[in-house]
Amino acid sequence: MHELSLAEGLIEILTEEASKQAYRQVRKVVLEIGEFSHVAPDAMRFCFEIAAQGSVAEGAVLDLTFRQAMGECRCCGESVVMHSRYDACPACGAYGIRVVEGEDMSIKYIEVV
């Protein structure tokens, strides 16, 4: 379950930012997750709740939003929305689309006091 290490990393970031920006408590975190990041939403929420105990994020709401995966065809160069890593290019029919977006995760918004 890699969600626990992701949640722990998120708490580290929030803790570092709390000391830099002098906030006491995180109330809400909006996390954007790429479709191909292999993050299970329920597991991420559960792990965040556990990792946040005793931190500036204890009791914070974790809001997850998802972003489509995007790829680029190696044959024709077309940018395409991907639903599977093994999709054929809708423009030319070739396989082997390179993923260019959607494997990552980023903090989009933090509500603090």
ABEGO torsion letter per residue (X at the ends): XAAAAAAAAAAAAAAAAAAAAGBABBABBBBBBBAAAGBBAAAAAAAAAAAABGBAABGBBBBBBBBBBBBBBAAAGBBBBBABAABBBAAAGBBGBBBABGABBBBABBBBX
